[in-house]
């Protein structure tokens, strides 16, 4: 079983200050195969970036860039 506590925020490492809802490759990286937002303790994000990702994912679903359910 991988140790999730040792993970560091990938977005902090890359220096990303804002997650845009139009940045689909970045958002897709943090969605599961069922298009659910992956929890913070799995992907290792800090709280600030996790909130940005969830808000961007919800906005892109609303704008019909990402579907609500997989086909």
CHARMM-style PDB file with segment names, atoms N, HN, CA, C and O in Angstrom:
ATOM      1  N   UNK     1       0.842  -1.180   0.000  1.00  0.00      PROA
ATOM      2  CA  UNK     1       0.000   0.000   0.000  1.00  0.00      PROA
ATOM      3  C   UNK     1       0.885   1.241   0.000  1.00  0.00      PROA
ATOM      4  O   UNK     1       1.762   1.366   0.855  1.00  0.00      PROA
ATOM      5  N   UNK     2       0.675   2.164  -0.943  1.00  0.00      PROA
ATOM      6  HN  UNK     2      -0.037   2.062  -1.637  1.00  0.00      PROA
ATOM      7  CA  UNK     2       1.528   3.357  -0.993  1.00  0.00      PROA
ATOM      8  C   UNK     2       1.279   4.270   0.197  1.00  0.00      PROA
ATOM      9  O   UNK     2       0.179   4.329   0.747  1.00  0.00      PROA
ATOM     10  N   UNK     3       2.321   4.969   0.570  1.00  0.00      PROA
ATOM     11  HN  UNK     3       3.214   4.921   0.124  1.00  0.00      PROA
ATOM     12  CA  UNK     3       2.228   5.889   1.697  1.00  0.00      PROA
ATOM     13  C   UNK     3       1.822   7.263   1.182  1.00  0.00      PROA
ATOM     14  O   UNK     3       2.642   7.990   0.622  1.00  0.00      PROA
ATOM     15  N   UNK     4       0.557   7.615   1.373  1.00  0.00      PROA
ATOM     16  HN  UNK     4      -0.109   7.024   1.828  1.00  0.00      PROA
ATOM     17  CA  UNK     4       0.033   8.866   0.832  1.00  0.00      PROA
ATOM     18  C   UNK     4       0.449  10.080   1.642  1.00  0.00      PROA
ATOM     19  O   UNK     4       0.353  11.204   1.151  1.00  0.00      PROA
ATOM     20  N   UNK     5       0.904   9.882   2.860  1.00  0.00      PROA
ATOM     21  HN  UNK     5       0.982   8.968   3.259  1.00  0.00      PROA
ATOM     22  CA  UNK     5       1.249  11.015   3.710  1.00  0.00      PROA
ATOM     23  C   UNK     5       2.533  11.709   3.270  1.00  0.00      PROA
ATOM     24  O   UNK     5       2.755  12.871   3.611  1.00  0.00      PROA
ATOM     25  N   UNK     6       3.380  11.012   2.518  1.00  0.00      PROA
ATOM     26  HN  UNK     6       3.200  10.068   2.241  1.00  0.00      PROA
ATOM     27  CA  UNK     6       4.643  11.591   2.087  1.00  0.00      PROA
ATOM     28  C   UNK     6       4.510  12.409   0.808  1.00  0.00      PROA
ATOM     29  O   UNK     6       5.470  13.058   0.392  1.00  0.00      PROA
ATOM     30  N   UNK     7       3.362  12.390   0.190  1.00  0.00      PROA
ATOM     31  HN  UNK     7       2.582  11.862   0.527  1.00  0.00      PROA
ATOM     32  CA  UNK     7       3.184  13.129  -1.057  1.00  0.00      PROA
ATOM     33  C   UNK     7       3.163  14.624  -0.806  1.00  0.00      PROA
ATOM     34  O   UNK     7       2.634  15.092   0.202  1.00  0.00      PROA
ATOM     35  N   UNK     8       3.740  15.362  -1.730  1.00  0.00      PROA
ATOM     36  HN  UNK     8       4.170  14.982  -2.550  1.00  0.00      PROA
ATOM     37  CA  UNK     8       3.736  16.819  -1.666  1.00  0.00      PROA
ATOM     38  C   UNK     8       2.854  17.354  -2.789  1.00  0.00      PROA
ATOM     39  O   UNK     8       2.595  16.659  -3.772  1.00  0.00      PROA
ATOM     40  N   UNK     9       2.408  18.559  -2.638  1.00  0.00      PROA
ATOM     41  HN  UNK     9       2.618  19.123  -1.840  1.00  0.00      PROA
ATOM     42  CA  UNK     9       1.512  19.169  -3.620  1.00  0.00      PROA
ATOM     43  C   UNK     9       2.268  19.389  -4.931  1.00  0.00      PROA
ATOM     44  O   UNK     9       3.260  20.115  -4.979  1.00  0.00      PROA
ATOM     45  N   UNK    10       1.779  18.751  -5.981  1.00  0.00      PROA
ATOM     46  HN  UNK    10       0.972  18.161  -5.942  1.00  0.00      PROA
ATOM     47  CA  UNK    10       2.416  18.859  -7.290  1.00  0.00      PROA
ATOM     48  C   UNK    10       2.254  20.264  -7.872  1.00  0.00      PROA
ATOM     49  O   UNK    10       3.138  20.748  -8.578  1.00  0.00      PROA
ATOM     50  N   UNK    11       1.151  20.905  -7.585  1.00  0.00      PROA
ATOM     51  HN  UNK    11       0.432  20.512  -7.011  1.00  0.00      PROA
ATOM     52  CA  UNK    11       0.905  22.243  -8.117  1.00  0.00      PROA
ATOM     53  C   UNK    11       1.803  23.278  -7.438  1.00  0.00      PROA
ATOM     54  O   UNK    11       2.202  24.258  -8.067  1.00  0.00      PROA
ATOM     55  N   UNK    12       2.121  23.069  -6.170  1.00  0.00      PROA
ATOM     56  HN  UNK    12       1.798  22.273  -5.659  1.00  0.00      PROA
ATOM     57  CA  UNK    12       3.055  23.963  -5.480  1.00  0.00      PROA
ATOM     58  C   UNK    12       4.454  23.808  -6.061  1.00  0.00      PROA
ATOM     59  O   UNK    12       5.181  24.789  -6.218  1.00  0.00      PROA
ATOM     60  N   UNK    13       4.831  22.561  -6.381  1.00  0.00      PROA
ATOM     61  HN  UNK    13       4.240  21.764  -6.254  1.00  0.00      PROA
ATOM     62  CA  UNK    13       6.148  22.309  -6.971  1.00  0.00      PROA
ATOM     63  C   UNK    13       6.286  22.994  -8.322  1.00  0.00      PROA
ATOM     64  O   UNK    13       7.340  23.541  -8.646  1.00  0.00      PROA
ATOM     65  N   UNK    14       5.201  22.961  -9.116  1.00  0.00      PROA
ATOM     66  HN  UNK    14       4.345  22.518  -8.852  1.00  0.00      PROA
ATOM     67  CA  UNK    14       5.233  23.556 -10.448  1.00  0.00      PROA
ATOM     68  C   UNK    14       5.042  25.068 -10.416  1.00  0.00      PROA
ATOM     69  O   UNK    14       5.252  25.738 -11.428  1.00  0.00      PROA
ATOM     70  N   UNK    15       4.650  25.607  -9.283  1.00  0.00      PROA
ATOM     71  HN  UNK    15       4.479  25.063  -8.461  1.00  0.00      PROA
ATOM     72  CA  UNK    15       4.473  27.046  -9.154  1.00  0.00      PROA
ATOM     73  C   UNK    15       3.178  27.568  -9.739  1.00  0.00      PROA
ATOM     74  O   UNK    15       3.112  28.728 -10.145  1.00  0.00      PROA
ATOM     75  N   UNK    16       2.151  26.743  -9.792  1.00  0.00      PROA
ATOM     76  HN  UNK    16       2.205  25.801  -9.462  1.00  0.00      PROA
ATOM     77  CA  UNK    16       0.856  27.156 -10.335  1.00  0.00      PROA
ATOM     78  C   UNK    16       0.104  27.938  -9.260  1.00  0.00      PROA
ATOM     79  O   UNK    16      -0.116  27.443  -8.154  1.00  0.00      PROA
ATOM     80  N   UNK    17      -0.283  29.158  -9.598  1.00  0.00      PROA
ATOM     81  HN  UNK    17      -0.104  29.560 -10.496  1.00  0.00      PROA
ATOM     82  CA  UNK    17      -0.959  30.022  -8.634  1.00  0.00      PROA
ATOM     83  C   UNK    17      -2.474  30.002  -8.797  1.00  0.00      PROA
ATOM     84  O   UNK    17      -3.201  30.316  -7.855  1.00  0.00      PROA
ATOM     85  N   UNK    18      -2.961  29.633  -9.996  1.00  0.00      PROA
ATOM     86  HN  UNK    18      -2.369  29.379 -10.762  1.00  0.00      PROA
ATOM     87  CA  UNK    18      -4.396  29.643 -10.254  1.00  0.00      PROA
ATOM     88  C   UNK    18      -4.733  28.498 -11.200  1.00  0.00      PROA
ATOM     89  O   UNK    18      -4.037  28.287 -12.193  1.00  0.00      PROA
ATOM     90  N   UNK    19      -5.791  27.762 -10.900  1.00  0.00      PROA
ATOM     91  HN  UNK    19      -6.357  27.934 -10.094  1.00  0.00      PROA
ATOM     92  CA  UNK    19      -6.262  26.676 -11.751  1.00  0.00      PROA
ATOM     93  C   UNK    19      -7.464  27.188 -12.521  1.00  0.00      PROA
ATOM     94  O   UNK    19      -8.501  27.497 -11.934  1.00  0.00      PROA
ATOM     95  N   UNK    20      -7.324  27.276 -13.832  1.00  0.00      PROA
ATOM     96  HN  UNK    20      -6.482  27.025 -14.308  1.00  0.00      PROA
ATOM     97  CA  UNK    20      -8.383  27.807 -14.680  1.00  0.00      PROA
ATOM     98  C   UNK    20      -9.323  26.676 -15.099  1.00  0.00      PROA
ATOM     99  O   UNK    20      -8.881  25.545 -15.300  1.00  0.00      PROA
ATOM    100  N   UNK    21     -10.603  26.974 -15.231  1.00  0.00      PROA
ATOM    101  HN  UNK    21     -10.962  27.893 -15.068  1.00  0.00      PROA
ATOM    102  CA  UNK    21     -11.573  25.949 -15.607  1.00  0.00      PROA
ATOM    103  C   UNK    21     -11.413  25.510 -17.050  1.00  0.00      PROA
ATOM    104  O   UNK    21     -11.954  24.474 -17.437  1.00  0.00      PROA
ATOM    105  N   UNK    22     -10.681  26.275 -17.862  1.00  0.00      PROA
ATOM    106  HN  UNK    22     -10.242  27.116 -17.548  1.00  0.00      PROA
ATOM    107  CA  UNK    22     -10.458  25.912 -19.264  1.00  0.00      PROA
ATOM    108  C   UNK    22      -9.230  25.027 -19.453  1.00  0.00      PROA
ATOM    109  O   UNK    22      -8.989  24.533 -20.555  1.00  0.00      PROA
ATOM    110  N   UNK    23      -8.453  24.821 -18.396  1.00  0.00      PROA
ATOM    111  HN  UNK    23      -8.648  25.222 -17.501  1.00  0.00      PROA
ATOM    112  CA  UNK    23      -7.256  23.987 -18.457  1.00  0.00      PROA
ATOM    113  C   UNK    23      -7.653  22.528 -18.232  1.00  0.00      PROA
ATOM    114  O   UNK    23      -7.446  21.977 -17.150  1.00  0.00      PROA
ATOM    115  N   UNK    24      -8.221  21.915 -19.259  1.00  0.00      PROA
ATOM    116  HN  UNK    24      -8.389  22.362 -20.138  1.00  0.00      PROA
ATOM    117  CA  UNK    24      -8.781  20.575 -19.133  1.00  0.00      PROA
ATOM    118  C   UNK    24      -7.754  19.486 -18.856  1.00  0.00      PROA
ATOM    119  O   UNK    24      -8.047  18.591 -18.063  1.00  0.00      PROA
ATOM    120  N   UNK    25      -6.565  19.505 -19.460  1.00  0.00      PROA
ATOM    121  HN  UNK    25      -6.327  20.231 -20.105  1.00  0.00      PROA
ATOM    122  CA  UNK    25      -5.603  18.436 -19.122  1.00  0.00      PROA
ATOM    123  C   UNK    25      -5.217  18.430 -17.645  1.00  0.00      PROA
ATOM    124  O   UNK    25      -5.032  17.363 -17.059  1.00  0.00      PROA
ATOM    125  N   UNK    26      -5.097  19.589 -17.050  1.00  0.00      PROA
ATOM    126  HN  UNK    26      -5.247  20.456 -17.527  1.00  0.00      PROA
ATOM    127  CA  UNK    26      -4.758  19.665 -15.632  1.00  0.00      PROA
ATOM    128  C   UNK    26      -5.913  19.173 -14.766  1.00  0.00      PROA
ATOM    129  O   UNK    26      -5.696  18.450 -13.793  1.00  0.00      PROA
ATOM    130  N   UNK    27      -7.124  19.556 -15.109  1.00  0.00      PROA
ATOM    131  HN  UNK    27      -7.300  20.144 -15.899  1.00  0.00      PROA
ATOM    132  CA  UNK    27      -8.291  19.138 -14.325  1.00  0.00      PROA
ATOM    133  C   UNK    27      -8.521  17.635 -14.458  1.00  0.00      PROA
ATOM    134  O   UNK    27      -8.827  16.970 -13.468  1.00  0.00      PROA
ATOM    135  N   UNK    28      -8.379  17.093 -15.664  1.00  0.00      PROA
ATOM    136  HN  UNK    28      -8.131  17.633 -16.468  1.00  0.00      PROA
ATOM    137  CA  UNK    28      -8.590  15.662 -15.896  1.00  0.00      PROA
ATOM    138  C   UNK    28      -7.624  14.813 -15.082  1.00  0.00      PROA
ATOM    139  O   UNK    28      -7.941  13.684 -14.708  1.00  0.00      PROA
ATOM    140  N   UNK    29      -6.433  15.368 -14.808  1.00  0.00      PROA
ATOM    141  HN  UNK    29      -6.175  16.285 -15.112  1.00  0.00      PROA
ATOM    142  CA  UNK    29      -5.437  14.639 -14.026  1.00  0.00      PROA
ATOM    143  C   UNK    29      -5.934  14.369 -12.606  1.00  0.00      PROA
ATOM    144  O   UNK    29      -5.518  13.397 -11.975  1.00  0.00      PROA
ATOM    145  N   UNK    30      -6.816  15.223 -12.108  1.00  0.00      PROA
ATOM    146  HN  UNK    30      -7.154  16.012 -12.621  1.00  0.00      PROA
ATOM    147  CA  UNK    30      -7.310  15.109 -10.744  1.00  0.00      PROA
ATOM    148  C   UNK    30      -8.748  14.596 -10.686  1.00  0.00      PROA
ATOM    149  O   UNK    30      -9.426  14.776  -9.675  1.00  0.00      PROA
ATOM    150  N   UNK    31      -9.219  13.957 -11.761  1.00  0.00      PROA
ATOM    151  HN  UNK    31      -8.668  13.811 -12.583  1.00  0.00      PROA
ATOM    152  CA  UNK    31     -10.523  13.313 -11.777  1.00  0.00      PROA
ATOM    153  C   UNK    31     -10.332  11.810 -11.890  1.00  0.00      PROA
ATOM    154  O   UNK    31      -9.390  11.353 -12.538  1.00  0.00      PROA
ATOM    155  N   UNK    32     -11.205  11.043 -11.274  1.00  0.00      PROA
ATOM    156  HN  UNK    32     -11.970  11.414 -10.748  1.00  0.00      PROA
ATOM    157  CA  UNK    32     -11.113   9.592 -11.361  1.00  0.00      PROA
ATOM    158  C   UNK    32     -11.667   9.132 -12.710  1.00  0.00      PROA
ATOM    159  O   UNK    32     -12.101   9.939 -13.532  1.00  0.00      PROA
ATOM    160  N   UNK    33     -11.639   7.818 -12.914  1.00  0.00      PROA
ATOM    161  HN  UNK    33     -11.286   7.162 -12.246  1.00  0.00      PROA
ATOM    162  CA  UNK    33     -12.161   7.284 -14.174  1.00  0.00      PROA
ATOM    163  C   UNK    33     -13.665   7.484 -14.291  1.00  0.00      PROA
ATOM    164  O   UNK    33     -14.220   7.441 -15.389  1.00  0.00      PROA
ATOM    165  N   UNK    34     -14.324   7.705 -13.153  1.00  0.00      PROA
ATOM    166  HN  UNK    34     -13.873   7.740 -12.261  1.00  0.00      PROA
ATOM    167  CA  UNK    34     -15.758   7.968 -13.153  1.00  0.00      PROA
ATOM    168  C   UNK    34     -16.058   9.462 -13.103  1.00  0.00      PROA
ATOM    169  O   UNK    34     -17.194   9.865 -12.854  1.00  0.00      PROA
ATOM    170  N   UNK    35     -15.037  10.278 -13.341  1.00  0.00      PROA
ATOM    171  HN  UNK    35     -14.115   9.950 -13.543  1.00  0.00      PROA
ATOM    172  CA  UNK    35     -15.116  11.739 -13.401  1.00  0.00      PROA
ATOM    173  C   UNK    35     -15.500  12.368 -12.063  1.00  0.00      PROA
ATOM    174  O   UNK    35     -16.119  13.432 -12.023  1.00  0.00      PROA
ATOM    175  N   UNK    36     -15.131  11.708 -10.977  1.00  0.00      PROA
ATOM    176  HN  UNK    36     -14.628  10.845 -11.009  1.00  0.00      PROA
ATOM    177  CA  UNK    36     -15.299  12.293  -9.653  1.00  0.00      PROA
ATOM    178  C   UNK    36     -13.998  12.976  -9.269  1.00  0.00      PROA
ATOM    179  O   UNK    36     -12.924  12.562  -9.706  1.00  0.00      PROA
ATOM    180  N   UNK    37     -14.084  14.003  -8.467  1.00  0.00      PROA
ATOM    181  HN  UNK    37     -14.956  14.340  -8.112  1.00  0.00      PROA
ATOM    182  CA  UNK    37     -12.903  14.714  -8.015  1.00  0.00      PROA
ATOM    183  C   UNK    37     -12.183  13.841  -6.981  1.00  0.00      PROA
ATOM    184  O   UNK    37     -12.779  13.410  -5.994  1.00  0.00      PROA
ATOM    185  N   UNK    38     -10.895  13.590  -7.226  1.00  0.00      PROA
ATOM    186  HN  UNK    38     -10.411  13.940  -8.028  1.00  0.00      PROA
ATOM    187  CA  UNK    38     -10.110  12.730  -6.342  1.00  0.00      PROA
ATOM    188  C   UNK    38      -9.824  13.486  -5.045  1.00  0.00      PROA
ATOM    189  O   UNK    38      -9.461  14.661  -5.094  1.00  0.00      PROA
ATOM    190  N   UNK    39      -9.980  12.841  -3.886  1.00  0.00      PROA
ATOM    191  HN  UNK    39     -10.275  11.887  -3.846  1.00  0.00      PROA
ATOM    192  CA  UNK    39      -9.766  13.527  -2.616  1.00  0.00      PROA
ATOM    193  C   UNK    39      -8.321  13.971  -2.412  1.00  0.00      PROA
ATOM    194  O   UNK    39      -7.389  13.463  -3.036  1.00  0.00      PROA
ATOM    195  N   UNK    40      -8.182  14.916  -1.533  1.00  0.00      PROA
ATOM    196  HN  UNK    40      -8.939  15.328  -1.026  1.00  0.00      PROA
ATOM    197  CA  UNK    40      -6.892  15.517  -1.234  1.00  0.00      PROA
ATOM    198  C   UNK    40      -5.889  14.510  -0.705  1.00  0.00      PROA
ATOM    199  O   UNK    40      -4.702  14.599  -1.018  1.00  0.00      PROA
ATOM    200  N   UNK    41      -6.346  13.551   0.094  1.00  0.00      PROA
ATOM    201  HN  UNK    41      -7.311  13.479   0.348  1.00  0.00      PROA
ATOM    202  CA  UNK    41      -5.413  12.605   0.694  1.00  0.00      PROA
ATOM    203  C   UNK    41      -4.932  11.551  -0.296  1.00  0.00      PROA
ATOM    204  O   UNK    41      -3.970  10.843   0.002  1.00  0.00      PROA
ATOM    205  N   UNK    42      -5.564  11.419  -1.467  1.00  0.00      PROA
ATOM    206  HN  UNK    42      -6.345  11.994  -1.709  1.00  0.00      PROA
ATOM    207  CA  UNK    42      -5.063  10.522  -2.510  1.00  0.00      PROA
ATOM    208  C   UNK    42      -4.050  11.215  -3.405  1.00  0.00      PROA
ATOM    209  O   UNK    42      -2.993  10.653  -3.695  1.00  0.00      PROA
ATOM    210  N   UNK    43      -4.361  12.431  -3.846  1.00  0.00      PROA
ATOM    211  HN  UNK    43      -5.219  12.887  -3.610  1.00  0.00      PROA
ATOM    212  CA  UNK    43      -3.468  13.073  -4.811  1.00  0.00      PROA
ATOM    213  C   UNK    43      -2.399  13.924  -4.161  1.00  0.00      PROA
ATOM    214  O   UNK    43      -1.474  14.354  -4.851  1.00  0.00      PROA
ATOM    215  N   UNK    44      -2.481  14.189  -2.864  1.00  0.00      PROA
ATOM    216  HN  UNK    44      -3.232  13.840  -2.304  1.00  0.00      PROA
ATOM    217  CA  UNK    44      -1.414  14.880  -2.163  1.00  0.00      PROA
ATOM    218  C   UNK    44      -1.409  16.381  -2.318  1.00  0.00      PROA
ATOM    219  O   UNK    44      -0.403  17.021  -2.009  1.00  0.00      PROA
ATOM    220  N   UNK    45      -2.483  16.961  -2.777  1.00  0.00      PROA
ATOM    221  HN  UNK    45      -3.300  16.442  -3.028  1.00  0.00      PROA
ATOM    222  CA  UNK    45      -2.533  18.413  -2.938  1.00  0.00      PROA
ATOM    223  C   UNK    45      -2.701  19.109  -1.605  1.00  0.00      PROA
ATOM    224  O   UNK    45      -3.218  18.534  -0.647  1.00  0.00      PROA
ATOM    225  N   UNK    46      -2.254  20.360  -1.556  1.00  0.00      PROA
ATOM    226  HN  UNK    46      -1.834  20.826  -2.334  1.00  0.00      PROA
ATOM    227  CA  UNK    46      -2.531  21.170  -0.378  1.00  0.00      PROA
ATOM    228  C   UNK    46      -3.988  21.641  -0.461  1.00  0.00      PROA
ATOM    229  O   UNK    46      -4.621  21.539  -1.512  1.00  0.00      PROA
ATOM    230  N   UNK    47      -4.494  22.142   0.623  1.00  0.00      PROA
ATOM    231  HN  UNK    47      -3.980  22.225   1.476  1.00  0.00      PROA
ATOM    232  CA  UNK    47      -5.901  22.525   0.687  1.00  0.00      PROA
ATOM    233  C   UNK    47      -6.229  23.638  -0.300  1.00  0.00      PROA
ATOM    234  O   UNK    47      -7.289  23.620  -0.925  1.00  0.00      PROA
ATOM    235  N   UNK    48      -5.340  24.594  -0.442  1.00  0.00      PROA
ATOM    236  HN  UNK    48      -4.478  24.609   0.066  1.00  0.00      PROA
ATOM    237  CA  UNK    48      -5.568  25.720  -1.346  1.00  0.00      PROA
ATOM    238  C   UNK    48      -5.746  25.246  -2.792  1.00  0.00      PROA
ATOM    239  O   UNK    48      -6.679  25.663  -3.478  1.00  0.00      PROA
ATOM    240  N   UNK    49      -4.848  24.376  -3.246  1.00  0.00      PROA
ATOM    241  HN  UNK    49      -4.090  24.037  -2.689  1.00  0.00      PROA
ATOM    242  CA  UNK    49      -4.936  23.906  -4.625  1.00  0.00      PROA
ATOM    243  C   UNK    49      -6.076  22.913  -4.806  1.00  0.00      PROA
ATOM    244  O   UNK    49      -6.672  22.860  -5.882  1.00  0.00      PROA
ATOM    245  N   UNK    50      -6.393  22.129  -3.787  1.00  0.00      PROA
ATOM    246  HN  UNK    50      -5.909  22.172  -2.913  1.00  0.00      PROA
ATOM    247  CA  UNK    50      -7.513  21.197  -3.894  1.00  0.00      PROA
ATOM    248  C   UNK    50      -8.824  21.950  -4.077  1.00  0.00      PROA
ATOM    249  O   UNK    50      -9.675  21.541  -4.867  1.00  0.00      PROA
ATOM    250  N   UNK    51      -8.986  23.044  -3.353  1.00  0.00      PROA
ATOM    251  HN  UNK    51      -8.295  23.377  -2.711  1.00  0.00      PROA
ATOM    252  CA  UNK    51     -10.195  23.859  -3.515  1.00  0.00      PROA
ATOM    253  C   UNK    51     -10.256  24.489  -4.894  1.00  0.00      PROA
ATOM    254  O   UNK    51     -11.330  24.585  -5.488  1.00  0.00      PROA
ATOM    255  N   UNK    52      -9.096  24.926  -5.417  1.00  0.00      PROA
ATOM    256  HN  UNK    52      -8.223  24.849  -4.935  1.00  0.00      PROA
ATOM    257  CA  UNK    52      -9.059  25.495  -6.772  1.00  0.00      PROA
ATOM    258  C   UNK    52      -9.430  24.447  -7.813  1.00  0.00      PROA
ATOM    259  O   UNK    52     -10.168  24.740  -8.754  1.00  0.00      PROA
ATOM    260  N   UNK    53      -8.921  23.228  -7.651  1.00  0.00      PROA
ATOM    261  HN  UNK    53      -8.322  22.990  -6.886  1.00  0.00      PROA
ATOM    262  CA  UNK    53      -9.222  22.155  -8.600  1.00  0.00      PROA
ATOM    263  C   UNK    53     -10.697  21.805  -8.566  1.00  0.00      PROA
ATOM    264  O   UNK    53     -11.320  21.644  -9.616  1.00  0.00      PROA
ATOM    265  N   UNK    54     -11.265  21.683  -7.370  1.00  0.00      PROA
ATOM    266  HN  UNK    54     -10.759  21.813  -6.517  1.00  0.00      PROA
ATOM    267  CA  UNK    54     -12.676  21.315  -7.285  1.00  0.00      PROA
ATOM    268  C   UNK    54     -13.568  22.409  -7.859  1.00  0.00      PROA
ATOM    269  O   UNK    54     -14.556  22.115  -8.531  1.00  0.00      PROA
ATOM    270  N   UNK    55     -13.226  23.666  -7.600  1.00  0.00      PROA
ATOM    271  HN  UNK    55     -12.423  23.905  -7.054  1.00  0.00      PROA
ATOM    272  CA  UNK    55     -14.015  24.766  -8.144  1.00  0.00      PROA
ATOM    273  C   UNK    55     -13.899  24.814  -9.666  1.00  0.00      PROA
ATOM    274  O   UNK    55     -14.892  25.039 -10.357  1.00  0.00      PROA
ATOM    275  N   UNK    56     -12.688  24.601 -10.191  1.00  0.00      PROA
ATOM    276  HN  UNK    56     -11.881  24.418  -9.629  1.00  0.00      PROA
ATOM    277  CA  UNK    56     -12.488  24.609 -11.640  1.00  0.00      PROA
ATOM    278  C   UNK    56     -13.207  23.438 -12.297  1.00  0.00      PROA
ATOM    279  O   UNK    56     -13.769  23.593 -13.381  1.00  0.00      PROA
ATOM    280  N   UNK    57     -13.198  22.272 -11.662  1.00  0.00      PROA
ATOM    281  HN  UNK    57     -12.741  22.146 -10.782  1.00  0.00      PROA
ATOM    282  CA  UNK    57     -13.891  21.107 -12.221  1.00  0.00      PROA
ATOM    283  C   UNK    57     -15.397  21.343 -12.260  1.00  0.00      PROA
ATOM    284  O   UNK    57     -16.062  21.005 -13.239  1.00  0.00      PROA
ATOM    285  N   UNK    58     -15.924  21.920 -11.199  1.00  0.00      PROA
ATOM    286  HN  UNK    58     -15.384  22.195 -10.404  1.00  0.00      PROA
ATOM    287  CA  UNK    58     -17.357  22.198 -11.162  1.00  0.00      PROA
ATOM    288  C   UNK    58     -17.748  23.257 -12.191  1.00  0.00      PROA
ATOM    289  O   UNK    58     -18.798  23.153 -12.825  1.00  0.00      PROA
ATOM    290  N   UNK    59     -16.908  24.271 -12.356  1.00  0.00      PROA
ATOM    291  HN  UNK    59     -16.055  24.357 -11.841  1.00  0.00      PROA
ATOM    292  CA  UNK    59     -17.187  25.296 -13.359  1.00  0.00      PROA
ATOM    293  C   UNK    59     -17.114  24.725 -14.769  1.00  0.00      PROA
ATOM    294  O   UNK    59     -17.944  25.062 -15.613  1.00  0.00      PROA
ATOM    295  N   UNK    60     -16.130  23.863 -15.037  1.00  0.00      PROA
ATOM    296  HN  UNK    60     -15.455  23.590 -14.351  1.00  0.00      PROA
ATOM    297  CA  UNK    60     -16.017  23.299 -16.379  1.00  0.00      PROA
ATOM    298  C   UNK    60     -17.149  22.320 -16.666  1.00  0.00      PROA
ATOM    299  O   UNK    60     -17.542  22.160 -17.822  1.00  0.00      PROA
ATOM    300  N   UNK    61     -17.678  21.666 -15.644  1.00  0.00      PROA
ATOM    301  HN  UNK    61     -17.360  21.796 -14.705  1.00  0.00      PROA
ATOM    302  CA  UNK    61     -18.874  20.841 -15.853  1.00  0.00      PROA
ATOM    303  C   UNK    61     -20.071  21.714 -16.193  1.00  0.00      PROA
ATOM    304  O   UNK    61     -20.868  21.376 -17.067  1.00  0.00      PROA
ATOM    305  N   UNK    62     -20.190  22.823 -15.506  1.00  0.00      PROA
ATOM    306  HN  UNK    62     -19.542  23.098 -14.796  1.00  0.00      PROA
ATOM    307  CA  UNK    62     -21.303  23.741 -15.753  1.00  0.00      PROA
ATOM    308  C   UNK    62     -21.231  24.328 -17.159  1.00  0.00      PROA
ATOM    309  O   UNK    62     -22.258  24.566 -17.795  1.00  0.00      PROA
ATOM    310  N   UNK    63     -20.003  24.560 -17.640  1.00  0.00      PROA
ATOM    311  HN  UNK    63     -19.169  24.367 -17.123  1.00  0.00      PROA
ATOM    312  CA  UNK    63     -19.816  25.121 -18.977  1.00  0.00      PROA
ATOM    313  C   UNK    63     -19.803  24.038 -20.059  1.00  0.00      PROA
ATOM    314  O   UNK    63     -19.564  24.336 -21.229  1.00  0.00      PROA
ATOM    315  N   UNK    64     -20.057  22.787 -19.676  1.00  0.00      PROA
ATOM    316  HN  UNK    64     -20.251  22.544 -18.726  1.00  0.00      PROA
ATOM    317  CA  UNK    64     -20.147  21.633 -20.577  1.00  0.00      PROA
ATOM    318  C   UNK    64     -18.814  21.311 -21.241  1.00  0.00      PROA
ATOM    319  O   UNK    64     -18.792  20.821 -22.370  1.00  0.00      PROA
ATOM    320  N   UNK    65     -17.708  21.577 -20.562  1.00  0.00      PROA
ATOM    321  HN  UNK    65     -17.726  21.975 -19.645  1.00  0.00      PROA
ATOM    322  CA  UNK    65     -16.396  21.185 -21.069  1.00  0.00      PROA
ATOM    323  C   UNK    65     -16.039  19.767 -20.609  1.00  0.00      PROA
ATOM    324  O   UNK    65     -15.334  19.037 -21.306  1.00  0.00      PROA
ATOM    325  N   UNK    66     -16.531  19.392 -19.435  1.00  0.00      PROA
ATOM    326  HN  UNK    66     -17.103  19.985 -18.868  1.00  0.00      PROA
ATOM    327  CA  UNK    66     -16.349  18.055 -18.883  1.00  0.00      PROA
ATOM    328  C   UNK    66     -17.746  17.501 -18.593  1.00  0.00      PROA
ATOM    329  O   UNK    66     -18.573  18.203 -18.013  1.00  0.00      PROA
ATOM    330  N   UNK    67     -18.021  16.258 -18.985  1.00  0.00      PROA
ATOM    331  HN  UNK    67     -17.349  15.687 -19.456  1.00  0.00      PROA
ATOM    332  CA  UNK    67     -19.350  15.713 -18.678  1.00  0.00      PROA
ATOM    333  C   UNK    67     -19.513  15.383 -17.205  1.00  0.00      PROA
ATOM    334  O   UNK    67     -18.531  15.169 -16.494  1.00  0.00      PROA
ATOM    335  N   UNK    68     -20.748  15.342 -16.756  1.00  0.00      PROA
ATOM    336  HN  UNK    68     -21.545  15.516 -17.334  1.00  0.00      PROA
ATOM    337  CA  UNK    68     -21.026  14.989 -15.367  1.00  0.00      PROA
ATOM    338  C   UNK    68     -20.817  13.497 -15.125  1.00  0.00      PROA
ATOM    339  O   UNK    68     -20.347  13.104 -14.057  1.00  0.00      PROA
ATOM    340  N   UNK    69     -21.159  12.670 -16.099  1.00  0.00      PROA
ATOM    341  HN  UNK    69     -21.540  12.990 -16.967  1.00  0.00      PROA
ATOM    342  CA  UNK    69     -20.995  11.224 -15.982  1.00  0.00      PROA
ATOM    343  C   UNK    69     -20.225  10.700 -17.184  1.00  0.00      PROA
ATOM    344  O   UNK    69     -20.314  11.278 -18.267  1.00  0.00      PROA
ATOM    345  N   UNK    70     -19.467   9.612 -17.018  1.00  0.00      PROA
ATOM    346  HN  UNK    70     -19.395   9.142 -16.138  1.00  0.00      PROA
ATOM    347  CA  UNK    70     -18.751   9.043 -18.163  1.00  0.00      PROA
ATOM    348  C   UNK    70     -19.718   8.381 -19.142  1.00  0.00      PROA
ATOM    349  O   UNK    70     -20.779   7.894 -18.751  1.00  0.00      PROA
ATOM    350  N   UNK    71     -19.338   8.372 -20.411  1.00  0.00      PROA
ATOM    351  HN  UNK    71     -18.476   8.768 -20.729  1.00  0.00      PROA
ATOM    352  CA  UNK    71     -20.190   7.775 -21.433  1.00  0.00      PROA
ATOM    353  C   UNK    71     -20.039   6.287 -21.438  1.00  0.00      PROA
ATOM    354  OT1 UNK    71     -20.682   5.604 -22.235  1.00  0.00      PROA
TER     355      UNK     71
END
